[in-house]
């Protein structure tokens, strides 16, 4: 049985995957939504970037999971891409959902103009404050979905965003699906674009915004299921 470990991006916890998890469970998959340290119900746990990598590896090893698909959304692609190289033959596939892809020695903030994020982290005691309602406009989200995201989001530990990735294996050596959400840009950028030119990565496009677990949960669950079905 395929085991999906679902890791959401900045400010979010396991709760963000409720609808996707229900769809995957109904299809007979194992589903493990994971809250990273410093967020949601674990908001009081101190975290740097390698803490998040360990969170993922420890979950896989603690539960003795096999045939694992690691799913990382947005920021979470950074720790997921590192953890994938550390779980050995337990890994079946990585899925990056409109996500950052780690580059050895570079941080999440390295790949895009992010001085405003660094300034916000410094101003807010080492945390990146959650988005406002305006930031979610035009992303295929209902007013109720935006309200829920804002209500349940927690400030994100800044050190996880600014510290460099440490890769034990190149993501290009591992099987992966990259899900590009078209309302957040038509093409993958940076490391993802380069890795998609290789033989082990595939590209799937979704006509929705950056948070498809809310805007298109059933469609996203189907994409995840197909990623391991050879379709």
ZIMO-V914265 format. One record per residue. RES is the residue in three letters. PHI is phi in whole degrees, 0 to 359 (999 if undefined). OMEGA is omega in radians with two decimals (NA if undefined). Layout:
BEGIN
RES&PHI&OMEGA + RES&PHI&OMEGA
END
This chain:
BEGIN
UNK&999&3.08 + UNK&292&3.09 + UNK&247&3.09 + UNK&267&3.00 + UNK&255&-2.99 + UNK&255&-3.09 + UNK&232&-3.10 + UNK&274&-3.05 + UNK&277&-3.04 + UNK&307&3.05 + UNK&77&-2.98 + UNK&255&3.07 + UNK&236&-3.14 + UNK&302&-3.13 + UNK&304&-3.09 + UNK&296&-3.06 + UNK&260&-3.00 + UNK&309&-3.06 + UNK&287&3.10 + UNK&295&-3.13 + UNK&299&3.13 + UNK&297&3.11 + UNK&295&-3.13 + UNK&294&3.10 + UNK&298&3.13 + UNK&296&3.11 + UNK&272&3.05 + UNK&94&3.12 + UNK&271&2.91 + UNK&279&-3.06 + UNK&226&-3.12 + UNK&229&3.01 + UNK&294&-3.01 + UNK&235&2.99 + UNK&266&3.11 + UNK&283&3.12 + UNK&303&3.09 + UNK&90&-3.07 + UNK&231&3.05 + UNK&48&-3.09 + UNK&291&3.09 + UNK&249&-3.03 + UNK&295&-3.12 + UNK&269&3.13 + UNK&270&3.14 + UNK&299&-3.07 + UNK&213&2.85 + UNK&244&-3.03 + UNK&299&-3.12 + UNK&292&2.99 + UNK&300&-3.13 + UNK&292&3.06 + UNK&297&3.13 + UNK&295&3.09 + UNK&307&-3.08 + UNK&288&-3.14 + UNK&299&-3.12 + UNK&296&3.12 + UNK&297&3.14 + UNK&296&-3.08 + UNK&285&-3.13 + UNK&298&-3.12 + UNK&269&-3.12 + UNK&51&-3.10 + UNK&282&3.07 + UNK&232&-3.14 + UNK&52&-2.97 + UNK&268&2.95 + UNK&252&3.09 + UNK&270&-3.10 + UNK&246&3.13 + UNK&239&3.11 + UNK&257&3.02 + UNK&55&3.13 + UNK&308&-3.00 + UNK&297&3.01 + UNK&301&-3.13 + UNK&295&3.09 + UNK&290&3.12 + UNK&298&-3.14 + UNK&296&3.08 + UNK&281&-3.12 + UNK&297&-3.11 + UNK&302&3.14 + UNK&283&-3.05 + UNK&250&-3.12 + UNK&255&2.98 + UNK&60&-3.05 + UNK&281&2.99 + UNK&288&-3.05 + UNK&282&2.98 + UNK&262&-3.06 + UNK&190&2.91 + UNK&254&2.97 + UNK&231&3.11 + UNK&258&-3.10 + UNK&262&-3.10 + UNK&46&-2.88 + UNK&246&2.93 + UNK&287&3.10 + UNK&246&-3.05 + UNK&291&3.01 + UNK&237&-3.07 + UNK&306&3.10 + UNK&85&3.13 + UNK&243&-3.10 + UNK&262&3.03 + UNK&302&-3.07 + UNK&276&-3.06 + UNK&290&-2.89 + UNK&268&-3.10 + UNK&208&-3.13 + UNK&297&-2.94 + UNK&226&3.13 + UNK&301&-3.14 + UNK&293&3.10 + UNK&289&3.11 + UNK&300&3.12 + UNK&295&3.13 + UNK&294&3.10 + UNK&298&3.13 + UNK&296&-3.10 + UNK&288&-3.02 + UNK&248&2.99 + UNK&65&3.10 + UNK&91&-3.14 + UNK&234&3.05 + UNK&270&-3.10 + UNK&292&-3.13 + UNK&298&3.09 + UNK&296&2.98 + UNK&265&-3.11 + UNK&302&-3.11 + UNK&299&-3.11 + UNK&291&-3.12 + UNK&264&-3.12 + UNK&295&3.09 + UNK&74&-3.09 + UNK&244&3.03 + UNK&67&-3.13 + UNK&248&3.05 + UNK&282&3.09 + UNK&300&3.13 + UNK&294&3.11 + UNK&295&3.11 + UNK&298&-3.14 + UNK&298&3.14 + UNK&294&3.13 + UNK&302&-3.12 + UNK&293&-3.10 + UNK&293&-3.01 + UNK&259&3.12 + UNK&289&3.07 + UNK&233&3.08 + UNK&306&-3.04 + UNK&262&-3.13 + UNK&301&-3.02 + UNK&295&-3.09 + UNK&296&3.13 + UNK&291&-3.10 + UNK&268&-3.00 + UNK&257&-3.11 + UNK&274&-3.05 + UNK&282&3.04 + UNK&288&3.09 + UNK&233&-3.05 + UNK&265&3.02 + UNK&268&3.04 + UNK&218&3.08 + UNK&290&3.07 + UNK&303&3.12 + UNK&293&3.11 + UNK&273&-3.05 + UNK&244&-3.14 + UNK&290&-3.06 + UNK&208&2.96 + UNK&242&3.06 + UNK&249&3.13 + UNK&259&3.14 + UNK&262&3.11 + UNK&268&-2.85 + UNK&287&3.10 + UNK&285&3.10 + UNK&251&-3.10 + UNK&117&-2.99 + UNK&278&-3.07 + UNK&228&3.01 + UNK&300&-3.11 + UNK&239&2.99 + UNK&59&-3.05 + UNK&299&-3.13 + UNK&298&3.13 + UNK&301&-3.12 + UNK&292&-3.10 + UNK&290&3.11 + UNK&292&3.06 + UNK&282&3.14 + UNK&276&-3.04 + UNK&277&-2.99 + UNK&260&-3.12 + UNK&246&3.06 + UNK&234&-3.13 + UNK&248&3.02 + UNK&235&3.12 + UNK&255&3.04 + UNK&237&-3.12 + UNK&273&-3.13 + UNK&204&-3.09 + UNK&270&-2.98 + UNK&289&-3.10 + UNK&240&-3.04 + UNK&291&3.08 + UNK&294&3.05 + UNK&261&-3.02 + UNK&283&-3.09 + UNK&218&-3.03 + UNK&297&-3.12 + UNK&293&3.13 + UNK&294&3.13 + UNK&295&3.11 + UNK&300&3.11 + UNK&294&3.08 + UNK&299&3.13 + UNK&297&3.12 + UNK&298&3.14 + UNK&292&-3.09 + UNK&297&3.14 + UNK&248&-3.11 + UNK&258&3.13 + UNK&73&-3.11 + UNK&269&NA
END
